[in-house]
Each structure stands twice: as structure tokens, then as C-alpha cells.
Amino acid sequence: CDMKRAKLSVKTIKKYKNFLYEEERSTSTINKYIRDIQSFYEYLPEDKMITKEILVAYKQHLADKKYKISSINSMLVAINGLLEFMNLSSFKLKLHKLQRNVICEEELSKEEYKRLLEAALKKENERLYMLLQTICGTGIRVSEHQYITVESLKEGKSVVHNKGKTRVIFIPDKLRKILILYCKQEKILSGPIFVTKRGNPMDRSNIWVAMKKLCEDAKVDGKKVYPHNLRHLFALTYYRMQKDVVRLADILGHSNIETTRIYTMTSGKEYQKSLSKMDLVDLLC
């Protein structure tokens, strides 16, 4: 194709999907990228020709549809990846610039986390009780719980393979001890600890649903309760203790330290308290 226009076909989209699998992207990421690309494909004119002008118009189309800037950027990342795959790097679109937010409004506090644990015990869901502590105690992604195995408990660490990268996750001694007792109790002799009755690693959607069922008993806002917020709590707690964002990035498996900075954001209430403690405003009454 020339450098002014190129045709996008269903076959090309399928090839790109296979390429993403070869790059060891997660299934959820691949599905999201292809979904965004499919929307772009449907927007194209009948001949399915891509030009820079059409790409710019599509970017404006997304803005007109009132998508959040962060969502638009996410869609553009998917399209830019496809363009690079098609050797059309010169067609790539610039992302919208976003001012980094320093406040996290939906932060899960340590007290709320402890109430979730108590609620899990109250419901006699010991597996969920252990899983919540494993995610929050190590900072792993929910999809990485499959790497916490009986064998890893013996070594006190786990080797995690995710997103084309490998890193070592250390298991805190206290967590290791309670997980060993749990495995003995449940007669889990080898392999992943958190599995279904069929022996498959628990699915993230099932974990999410199980966590939501704890909200009422725990008296915690459901908007705060999802697996990734446990990872966020781990990151924020570690950062407050160590003040080492570089080491934290290694622990979380982030290639870009700016991604890690998101995890160190404080809540709006905590930010308000900090401003009050500065004592820079004089009261006249």
C-alpha cells in the first residue's frame, strides 16, 4: 500500500489478534484491543480505506460521543498498535494529554479491608478469606494467584510470568504459615492453592462477585470492593513505609514508573487532612 491510504480487512484484524497472542498479551487485553479495533472498522467507509484524515475524524468522533479522555486514549492505543502492525506508523494518532490526578477517590482503607476479612469468615468462606490476604499481602494481580502454589510456600517465594515478563514474588512469613495450615486442612498437596472443584484456578469474575457479596456485612461501599483495590492497598501501604517508588515498581511488575505512581495516590479525605495540618490559614473568628 502507499503511505497515504491503506485498506483494513477482517483478515488483517485476525492476523493482528494472533500477533497479540504471540506477544503474550493477556486475554482481557487482547479482547479489549480487538473490540476497539472492531468499532473503528465499523466506522470506516464502505471501501474500508484508512487515511490520516479518517483517523483524525474518528478521534473527534469519540470525543463527540462524550467518552472520557482516558477511555479515548485507551481506544487510540489499540488502533495505534494495529497501525504499527500494518507498517503505518506515520498514521498513528497522538493521545490526549492528561493532567496526572494526585487523588484517588475510591481507595480501600486498611480498616475496611479488615472488615471484609471478618465478613468472609462470618460467611465461612475460608478460601476467599485466604485469597484476599494473599492478594493484599503480596501485591499480585488477581490473575496471578495461580502462581501461589503449595511448592512456592515451601520456598517462600513464587516466580510469576505475566505480560511477557518474569518476576519473583516473596510470600510474607505470616501469610506463608496460614496458607500452609489451610492447604493441610483442605488436603491441597500440590499446584495452585486457589482452585475450583474441578481443579482450575479461580476466575477473576467469580472472585469479584464473591467479594461484592461481603460488602453489606462488612459495611463497605461496593464501589471500593474489587480485587485490584487490594493490590492498590498493598502498594500504598508499602510506599508509605518505604518511600521507594522504584522498588515498588519492581514488586508490582511495572515497566513504567508512572504507572506505579498511580498506586501511590492518596484519598481526597487524606489530602484534606494534610492541608489542614499545614496550618497556613488563620481563623478570624
C-alpha positions as CSV (number, residue, x, y, z in Angstrom):
1,C,0.0,0.0,0.0
2,D,1.1,3.6,-0.4
3,M,1.7,5.9,2.5
4,K,-1.5,7.9,2.1
5,R,-4.1,5.2,2.4
6,A,-4.4,1.6,3.2
7,K,-7.3,-0.9,3.3
8,L,-8.3,-2.6,6.6
9,S,-9.7,-6.1,6.2
10,V,-11.2,-8.7,8.7
11,K,-8.2,-10.9,7.8
12,T,-5.8,-8.2,8.9
13,I,-7.6,-7.9,12.2
14,K,-7.4,-11.6,12.8
15,K,-3.7,-11.6,12.0
16,Y,-3.2,-8.8,14.5
17,K,-5.1,-10.8,17.1
18,N,-2.8,-13.7,16.6
19,F,0.2,-11.4,16.8
20,L,-1.0,-10.2,20.2
21,Y,-1.3,-13.8,21.4
22,E,2.3,-14.4,20.2
23,E,3.4,-11.3,22.1
24,E,1.8,-13.0,25.3
25,R,-0.6,-10.2,25.9
26,S,-3.3,-11.1,28.4
27,T,-6.6,-12.4,27.1
28,S,-8.5,-9.5,28.6
29,T,-6.2,-7.0,26.9
30,I,-6.5,-8.8,23.5
31,N,-10.3,-8.8,23.7
32,K,-10.3,-5.2,24.6
33,Y,-8.0,-4.2,21.7
34,I,-10.0,-6.2,19.2
35,R,-13.2,-4.7,20.4
36,D,-11.9,-1.2,20.0
37,I,-10.5,-2.0,16.5
38,Q,-13.8,-3.6,15.5
39,S,-15.6,-0.3,16.4
40,F,-13.1,1.6,14.3
41,Y,-13.6,-0.9,11.4
42,E,-17.4,-0.3,11.5
43,Y,-16.8,3.5,11.4
44,L,-14.7,3.3,8.2
45,P,-16.4,4.0,4.9
46,E,-17.6,1.1,2.7
47,D,-14.3,0.6,1.0
48,K,-12.6,0.3,4.5
49,M,-9.8,2.5,3.4
50,I,-7.8,4.1,6.2
51,T,-6.4,7.7,5.7
52,K,-4.9,10.1,8.2
53,E,-7.9,12.3,7.7
54,I,-10.3,9.5,8.6
55,L,-8.3,8.6,11.7
56,V,-8.3,12.2,12.9
57,A,-12.1,12.3,12.2
58,Y,-12.6,9.1,14.3
59,K,-10.7,10.6,17.2
60,Q,-13.1,13.6,17.1
61,H,-16.0,11.2,16.7
62,L,-15.0,9.6,20.0
63,A,-14.9,13.0,21.7
64,D,-18.3,13.9,20.3
65,K,-19.7,10.6,21.8
66,K,-18.7,12.1,25.2
67,Y,-16.3,9.3,26.1
68,K,-13.9,10.1,28.9
69,I,-10.5,11.3,27.8
70,S,-8.8,8.3,29.4
71,S,-11.2,5.9,27.6
72,I,-10.5,7.7,24.2
73,N,-6.7,7.3,24.8
74,S,-7.2,3.6,25.6
75,M,-9.0,3.1,22.3
76,L,-6.4,5.1,20.4
77,V,-3.7,2.9,21.9
78,A,-5.4,-0.2,20.4
79,I,-5.7,1.5,17.0
80,N,-2.1,2.7,17.0
81,G,-0.9,-0.8,17.8
82,L,-2.8,-2.0,14.7
83,L,-1.3,0.7,12.6
84,E,2.2,-0.2,13.7
85,F,1.5,-3.8,12.9
86,M,0.3,-2.7,9.4
87,N,3.6,-0.7,8.9
88,L,1.6,2.5,9.1
89,S,3.4,4.2,11.9
90,S,3.2,7.6,10.3
91,F,-0.6,7.3,10.6
92,K,-0.5,6.9,14.4
93,L,-2.6,9.3,16.4
94,K,-1.5,11.5,19.3
95,L,-3.1,10.7,22.6
96,H,-4.9,13.4,24.6
97,K,-2.7,14.9,27.3
98,L,-4.0,14.2,30.8
99,Q,-3.0,16.1,33.9
100,R,-1.9,13.4,36.4
101,N,-4.5,13.1,39.2
102,V,-3.0,13.1,42.7
103,I,-6.2,12.0,44.4
104,C,-7.8,8.5,44.5
105,E,-11.4,8.8,45.4
106,E,-12.3,5.1,45.8
107,E,-9.4,4.0,48.0
108,L,-10.0,0.9,50.2
109,S,-8.7,1.6,53.7
110,K,-6.9,-1.0,55.9
111,E,-9.9,-0.9,58.3
112,E,-12.4,-1.6,55.5
113,Y,-10.1,-4.4,54.3
114,K,-10.1,-6.0,57.8
115,R,-13.9,-5.8,57.9
116,L,-14.0,-7.7,54.5
117,L,-11.9,-10.4,56.0
118,E,-14.2,-10.7,59.1
119,A,-17.2,-10.9,56.8
120,A,-15.6,-13.7,54.8
121,L,-15.0,-15.6,58.0
122,K,-18.6,-14.9,59.1
123,K,-19.8,-16.4,55.8
124,E,-17.5,-19.4,56.4
125,N,-15.8,-18.7,53.1
126,E,-12.2,-19.5,54.2
127,R,-10.9,-19.8,50.7
128,L,-11.9,-16.2,49.9
129,Y,-10.6,-15.2,53.3
130,M,-7.2,-16.6,52.4
131,L,-7.2,-15.3,48.8
132,L,-7.9,-11.7,49.9
133,Q,-4.9,-11.9,52.2
134,T,-2.8,-13.4,49.5
135,I,-3.5,-10.6,47.0
136,C,-3.3,-7.9,49.6
137,G,-0.2,-9.4,51.3
138,T,1.9,-9.8,48.2
139,G,0.5,-7.1,45.8
140,I,-0.1,-9.7,43.0
141,R,-2.6,-9.1,40.2
142,V,-5.7,-11.2,40.7
143,S,-4.9,-13.2,37.6
144,E,-1.5,-14.1,39.1
145,H,-2.9,-16.0,42.1
146,Q,-2.4,-19.2,40.1
147,Y,1.4,-18.8,40.8
148,I,0.9,-19.1,44.5
149,T,1.3,-22.8,44.8
150,V,2.0,-25.4,47.5
151,E,5.5,-25.6,46.1
152,S,6.0,-21.8,46.4
153,L,5.0,-21.9,50.0
154,K,7.9,-24.2,50.8
155,E,10.4,-21.8,49.1
156,G,8.7,-18.6,50.5
157,K,8.6,-17.1,47.0
158,S,6.9,-17.5,43.7
159,V,8.1,-16.9,40.1
160,V,5.4,-15.0,38.2
161,H,5.2,-14.9,34.4
162,N,2.8,-12.2,33.1
163,K,2.7,-9.8,30.2
164,G,5.9,-11.2,28.7
165,K,7.8,-10.5,31.9
166,T,9.1,-12.7,34.8
167,R,9.4,-11.5,38.4
168,V,9.9,-13.0,41.8
169,I,7.1,-12.5,44.4
170,F,8.1,-13.1,48.1
171,I,5.5,-14.5,50.4
172,P,5.4,-12.9,53.8
173,D,6.2,-15.4,56.6
174,K,2.9,-14.9,58.4
175,L,1.0,-15.4,55.2
176,R,3.1,-18.5,54.3
177,K,2.3,-20.1,57.6
178,I,-1.5,-19.6,57.5
179,L,-1.6,-20.8,53.8
180,I,0.4,-24.0,54.8
181,L,-2.2,-24.7,57.5
182,Y,-5.0,-24.0,55.0
183,C,-3.5,-26.4,52.5
184,K,-3.2,-29.2,55.1
185,Q,-6.8,-28.6,56.2
186,E,-8.2,-28.7,52.6
187,K,-5.8,-31.5,51.6
188,I,-4.2,-29.5,48.9
189,L,-1.0,-31.4,48.2
190,S,0.5,-29.6,45.1
191,G,-0.1,-27.0,42.5
192,P,-2.2,-23.7,42.7
193,I,-3.9,-23.2,46.1
194,F,-7.0,-21.3,45.0
195,V,-8.8,-23.6,42.6
196,T,-12.4,-24.6,41.8
197,K,-13.9,-28.0,42.5
198,R,-12.6,-29.1,39.1
199,G,-9.1,-28.1,40.0
200,N,-8.9,-25.0,37.7
201,P,-7.6,-21.6,39.1
202,M,-10.4,-19.4,40.2
203,D,-11.7,-17.0,37.6
204,R,-11.3,-13.2,38.3
205,S,-15.0,-12.6,37.7
206,N,-16.0,-15.2,40.3
207,I,-13.6,-13.6,42.8
208,W,-15.1,-10.2,42.0
209,V,-18.7,-11.5,42.6
210,A,-17.7,-13.2,45.8
211,M,-16.0,-10.0,47.1
212,K,-19.2,-8.0,46.3
213,K,-21.2,-10.3,48.5
214,L,-19.1,-9.3,51.5
215,C,-20.0,-5.6,51.2
216,E,-23.2,-5.5,53.2
217,D,-21.9,-7.5,56.2
218,A,-18.6,-5.6,56.1
219,K,-20.4,-2.2,55.8
220,V,-18.0,-1.2,52.9
221,D,-19.1,0.8,49.9
222,G,-19.3,-1.7,46.9
223,K,-17.5,0.8,44.7
224,K,-14.4,0.2,46.6
225,V,-14.6,-3.6,46.6
226,Y,-12.9,-5.3,43.7
227,P,-9.6,-7.3,43.5
228,H,-7.4,-4.6,42.1
229,N,-8.1,-2.3,45.1
230,L,-6.4,-5.0,47.3
231,R,-3.3,-4.5,45.1
232,H,-3.7,-0.8,45.4
233,L,-3.8,-1.1,49.2
234,F,-0.6,-3.2,49.2
235,A,1.2,-0.6,47.0
236,L,0.0,2.4,49.1
237,T,0.9,0.7,52.4
238,Y,4.4,-0.3,51.1
239,Y,5.0,3.2,49.7
240,R,4.0,4.9,53.0
241,M,6.5,2.7,54.8
242,Q,9.4,2.7,52.4
243,K,9.0,5.8,50.2
244,D,10.7,3.8,47.4
245,V,8.6,4.0,44.2
246,V,11.4,2.4,42.1
247,R,11.4,-0.8,44.3
248,L,7.6,-0.8,44.4
249,A,7.6,-0.7,40.6
250,D,9.7,-3.9,40.6
251,I,7.5,-5.6,43.1
252,L,4.3,-4.8,41.1
253,G,5.9,-5.7,37.8
254,H,5.5,-2.3,36.2
255,S,7.8,-1.3,33.2
256,N,6.8,2.3,33.5
257,I,7.3,4.0,36.9
258,E,4.5,6.5,36.0
259,T,2.1,3.5,36.2
260,T,3.4,2.9,39.8
261,R,2.8,6.5,40.8
262,I,-0.9,6.0,40.3
263,Y,-0.8,3.4,43.1
264,T,0.7,5.9,45.5
265,M,-2.2,8.4,45.2
266,T,-3.9,9.3,48.4
267,S,-7.6,9.7,49.0
268,G,-9.4,13.0,49.0
269,K,-10.1,12.8,52.7
270,E,-6.4,12.2,53.5
271,Y,-5.4,15.0,51.2
272,Q,-7.8,17.4,53.1
273,K,-6.3,16.3,56.4
274,S,-2.8,17.1,55.1
275,L,-3.8,20.5,54.0
276,S,-5.3,21.2,57.5
277,K,-2.2,20.1,59.3
278,M,-0.1,22.6,57.3
279,D,-1.7,25.4,59.4
280,L,-1.3,28.1,56.8
281,V,-4.8,29.7,57.2
282,D,-5.6,32.0,60.1
283,L,-9.1,32.0,61.5
284,L,-10.6,35.4,62.3
285,C,-13.4,34.1,64.4
